[in-house]
Amino acid sequence: MRPVERGGSEEHLSFCRICAAACGIVVATRGREVLEVRGDPDHPVSRGYTCPKGRAIPAFHHRPDRLDVPRLGADPAPWPTVLDDLAARIAAVRAEHGNDAVGAYLATGLAYDVNGWMTAERFLGLLRTKQRYTPATIDNAAILRAAELVTGQMQCSTVWDPEDSRLLVVFGSNPVVSHGYGTALSDPITRIREFRRAGGALWVLDPIRTETAALADGHLAIRPGTDHLVLAWLVRELLAEGADAAELATHTDPADLATLRRVVAPCTLDRVARAADVPAAGLRDLLDAIRRAGRIAAFVGTGVVMHPHGLVAAWLRWVLLAITGSFDRPGGMRVNPGTCFPFRGRVPRPSPPEGWTQPGPPSRPDLPRWAGQYPCAAMVDEIEAGNLRALVILGGNPLVAFPDPDRTAAALASLDVLAVADVVDHELVGLATHVLPATAQMERADLPMVEGISLTTGTQYTDAVVPPAAERRPVWWILGELGRRLDLDVLDGLDPDATDGRALLVRLADRAGADGAAVVAAGPRGLPGPPPEFGWVHDEVLPDGRFRLAPAALVERLDAELASLDAARPATVLVPRRQLRSMNSARYESAARPEDPPWVRIGADDAAAGGLADGDPVDLVGAHGRVRGVVRIDPRLRPGVVSLTHGWIATNVSRLTSVTDAVDPLTGMVCQSAIPVELRPA
């Protein structure tokens, strides 16, 4: 992996850590300057592909608002001074108020920093605090909870294999832009086209004719918030004709099947077509495609799991896979065994039928503590109640991710300690008592974090491409030094100043049963894993070898929803949207190709009805607040749908969400999709 000299610069192999796709890249540098990023044509998975975000890494790396020096409040200070003060104040909070008065938010910016994430987990474990928060309870806890309830394991992630499957059905996801939600997809347009040329078919159910829908064989522009009804109808029809009889006989419970048949019985074609506001013929075509394929792959994305019935939809997607024999079988979806984060061979005991749940935050006993964390929706209540007094935020900005940003800002500003580790300056940093400048991806060694949703088995490794500039430090070092001052062995016997990122990763791989030296030697082009295997999850993961297809809590929810199946629905609702040059609140844009502003996108008919034109200011008014934005007429949206992306402080969609209403008690997720709104000219 030694750099190659070329025309006065050096070229390094690496892989991108903006998202889970982990595309192989070639990085040109001159000294400490990152000059260019392009795709690595010899990378076995990404095959030379990069997205606009990846190609903008040099601009991001050299942003003028990079954090370069540690600070006490607004004042620059040396690292020892900042860490000494932070440790003393955390120790004082623990001494007076107990371990649970200290917490951390492990955010998306940390999610692709393996050493940082693993060190943060150990730091919190040694603190013996329950105050752990992650973005899972913002955007994907429904996926994890559904997997747990059906298979007994929340880690049971399903992966699409485009070379093995015949039909992919996508609900509320746009992998062409997001690069996969459930399966990490590099070069998604090419992969979808190759899949279809080989005889595969793609169906998309989305209220927007997204970039993915534009490539599909079939697109149903369903009403937002009705995905679960379409899935229930599909289950109803397939149980009558088209289910895999052998799978049902050997891997399901007859009582569960009887419950399923009863609960989905009201979902007739006409009623579901009317509720979803799509032609019945389109639904029949989708059903026919599933029956022809036999086995399928299916995604549900953030557009689904963020709406009020997202958990029910995620559960019914599992039912659809199970009854068609499409899980852990050729032609369907598989599970990655893991390499440096192994699942196979280290499967925990299965959850009870109702899932693992512990008592929730004292200020919000209505919400669960689940998967080792409190829901983000409870953080502000915990601060206001005086339960959480010292908070470390690692790579995120709750001011644009959490509901009610004004209340969130006031709560964060009231903390005794607010330490922020990040790579760029932003609104949250101005509230911090301690600012901890962290290394960005070009400045650290790494492994891919999310092996469970990788398109292939195996792993890859990268060294740092350039040394850290200014006084930036890796998160593992920051927490190691902070832990040392608190008498916590955060690095498990290693001195932060006497080790490095590579050594930590080698130890992690070795402890996982992988060969750390071999992983490092394989470099960014990867250490291949075993060929995909099917059947092992049935034998080694499913409780007693059977799916749990009728979780009582979700059956009860669906029963309640179907009691009002024919009720009137809101005239206008808001849905989220991904942007090509942003990753949540992080902007990866160049001067030549800036990110689109957060337009309020509406269809032409809705604009005409509201007297709105392109460029007009408009207020989105909901039950919990209002957001002002600028209209962009978009013919891809179905009537009655407004789309606004998240992650922007000025046009902040979080002003329309709430931590008290429409919070799922099983996941702690806040409703962020299919939100009723009114459009009002500003």
Buried (B, 14 or more C-beta within 10 A) or exposed (E): BEBEEEEEBBBBBBBBBBBBBBBBBBBBBEEBEBBBBBBBEEBEBBBBBBBBBBBBBBBBBBBEEBBEBBBBEEEEBEBEEBBBBBBEBBBBBBEEBEBBBBBBBBBBBBBBBBBBBBBBBBBBEBBEBBBBBBBBBBBBBBBBBBBBBBBBBBBBBBBBBBEBBBBBBBBBBBBBBBBBBBBBBBBBBEBBEEBBEEEBBBBBBBBBBBBBBEBBBBBBBBBBBBBBBBBBBBBBBBBEEBBBEEBBEEBBBEEBBEBBBEBBEBBBBEBBBBBBBBEBEBBEBBBEBBBEBBBBBBBBBBBBBBBBBBBBBBBBBBBBBBBBBBBBBBBBBBBBBBBBBBBBEEBEEBBEEEBBBEEBBBBBEEBBBBBBBBBBBBBBBBBBEEBBBBBBBBBBBBBBBBBBBEBBBBBBEEBBBBBBBBBBBBEBBEBBBBBBBBBBBBBBBBBBBBBBBBBBBBBBBBBBBBEBBEEBBBBBBBBBBBBBBBEBEBBEEBEBEEBBBBBBBBBBBBEBEBBBEEBBEBBBBBBBBEEBBBEBBBEBBBBEEBBBBBBEBBBEBBEEBBEEBEEEBBEBBBBBBBBBBBBBBBBBBBEEEEBEEBBBBBBEBBBEBBEBEEEBEBBBBBEBBBBBBBBBBBEBBBBBBBBBBBBBBEBBBBBBBBBEEBBBBBBBBBBBBBBBBBBEEB
